[in-house]
C-alpha cells in the first residue's frame, strides 16, 4: 500500500513539477472542536476570548481534541469546562481548515451542534474568557474567531433547524 502511495506522489510530482508546495513538517495541524449551543430563542452561545491566541474574539465553546478523545467527548468536556453545561446530544455540522499564519498555527476545526443540553451557562474559566453571552443568529459579532467565521462563511445549514442555508435564514 505504501508503494502505491509513493507511486501516486511521484506521478503527481512529474505532472505538476515544482508547483507542489513544500511544507514545514514541524508545523502540523492540531484538531479542535467548536460546539454550537442554542437556547430556546435560537440564540447562539459565545465566549469572548482572553488569551494569547486570538484574544478579544468571540468563539463557540470548544478546544483541543485530547489523545484518544472523540469529537463528541471533546465537545462534552469543553462545554462543561468552559460554560458549566452538560451537552446531551451532539450533531456533526462541518469541518474547516484554519491557518493562523502570524502565530504559526493550523487547526482542523470540527464544528458540532449541541442538540440538547442541561444547565445554565456561566463563565467558568475567567482566566481564559472575559464574557459569555447569547447572540441572535442574525446579529452575530463581527469579531468571531476565524475558525467560527470560516464555518459561517461556508454557508452551512442554519443552526436554527429550519432546513435553510444560514445566509437565506438568519445570516442576512
C-alpha positions in Angstrom: 0.0 0.0 0.0 2.8 2.4 0.8 4.4 1.7 -2.6 1.2 2.6 -4.3 1.1 5.9 -2.4 4.7 6.7 -3.3 4.0 6.0 -6.9 1.0 8.3 -6.9 3.0 11.1 -5.3 5.8 10.6 -7.8 3.3 10.7 -10.6 1.7 13.9 -9.3 5.2 15.5 -9.0 6.1 14.6 -12.6 2.9 16.1 -13.8 2.9 19.2 -11.6 6.7 19.7 -11.4 7.6 22.5 -9.0 4.0 23.5 -8.3 3.8 21.2 -5.3 4.2 23.3 -2.2 6.8 22.3 0.3 5.6 22.2 3.8 7.4 22.7 7.2 6.9 19.2 8.7 7.4 20.6 12.2 4.2 22.6 11.9 1.4 20.0 11.9 -2.2 20.9 12.3 -4.0 20.3 15.6 -7.5 19.1 16.0 -10.1 21.3 17.7 -13.8 21.2 18.3 -16.3 24.0 18.4 -19.7 23.2 19.8 -22.6 25.4 18.8 -25.2 25.8 21.6 -28.6 27.4 21.0 -31.2 28.4 23.5 -35.0 28.2 23.0 -34.9 31.7 21.4 -32.4 30.4 18.7 -29.6 32.4 20.2 -26.0 31.2 19.9 -23.8 31.0 23.0 -20.4 32.6 22.5 -17.4 33.3 24.7 -15.1 36.4 24.5 -11.6 35.1 24.5 -8.9 36.3 26.9 -5.9 34.5 25.7 -2.7 35.0 23.7 -4.3 33.0 20.8 -7.0 35.3 19.2 -7.8 37.3 22.4 -10.7 39.7 22.0 -12.5 37.4 19.6 -15.9 35.7 20.2 -16.0 31.9 19.8 -18.2 28.9 20.4 -17.3 26.8 23.4 -14.6 24.3 22.4 -10.9 23.4 22.4 -8.2 20.9 21.5 -9.0 17.3 21.0 -7.1 15.2 23.6 -5.3 12.0 22.7 -7.9 9.2 22.4 -10.9 11.5 22.6 -13.8 11.5 20.2 -15.2 14.7 18.7 -18.3 14.2 20.8 -16.3 13.6 24.0 -14.3 16.8 23.4 -17.5 18.8 22.9 -19.0 17.4 26.1 -15.8 18.1 28.1 -15.2 21.6 26.7 -18.8 22.7 27.2 -18.7 21.6 30.8 -15.3 23.2 31.5 -15.9 26.5 29.8 -19.7 27.0 30.4 -20.8 24.6 33.1 -23.4 23.0 30.9 -24.0 19.3 30.2 -24.3 18.6 26.5 -26.6 15.6 25.9 -26.8 15.1 22.2 -24.4 16.2 19.5 -24.7 16.5 15.7 -21.8 16.9 13.3 -22.1 20.1 11.2 -18.9 20.7 9.2 -15.1 20.8 9.3 -12.8 23.6 8.4 -9.0 24.0 7.9 -7.9 27.2 9.6 -4.4 28.7 9.3 -3.2 31.4 11.7 0.0 32.5 9.8 1.1 35.2 12.4 1.0 32.6 15.1 2.3 29.7 13.0 -0.8 27.6 14.0 -3.0 25.5 11.9 -6.2 23.9 13.2 -8.6 21.3 11.7 -11.8 22.6 13.2 -14.7 20.2 13.8 -17.9 22.1 14.1 -20.7 20.3 16.1 -24.1 21.3 17.4 -25.4 20.6 20.9 -28.9 19.3 20.1 -29.7 19.1 23.8 -28.1 20.4 26.9 -28.9 21.0 30.6 -27.7 23.6 33.0 -27.4 27.4 32.9 -24.4 28.6 31.0 -22.0 30.6 33.1 -18.4 31.8 32.8 -16.4 29.1 34.5 -12.9 29.9 33.1 -12.5 33.7 33.8 -8.7 33.4 33.1 -9.5 32.3 29.5 -12.6 34.3 28.8 -13.9 37.8 29.5 -17.6 37.2 28.9 -20.2 34.7 28.0 -23.3 35.9 26.0 -26.2 34.8 23.9 -26.4 36.2 20.3 -29.2 36.3 17.9 -28.3 34.2 14.8 -29.0 37.3 12.6 -26.8 39.5 14.7 -23.5 37.6 15.4 -20.5 39.7 16.4 -18.1 40.7 13.6 -15.1 39.8 15.7 -15.6 36.0 15.6 -12.7 33.6 16.0 -11.5 32.9 12.4 -12.4 29.2 12.6 -16.0 30.1 13.6 -16.2 32.9 11.0 -14.9 30.4 8.4 -17.7 28.0 9.4 -20.4 30.6 8.7 -18.7 31.8 5.5 -19.2 28.2 4.1 -23.0 28.9 4.4 -23.9 25.8 6.4 -27.5 24.7 7.1 -28.9 27.2 9.6 -28.3 26.3 13.2 -32.0 27.0 14.0 -33.0 23.8 12.2 -35.1 25.5 9.5 -33.6 23.4 6.8 -32.5 26.5 5.0 -28.9 27.7 4.4 -27.6 30.1 7.0 -27.5 33.2 4.7 -31.1 32.7 3.5 -32.4 32.2 7.0 -30.6 34.2 9.8 -27.3 35.2 8.1 -28.7 38.2 6.2 
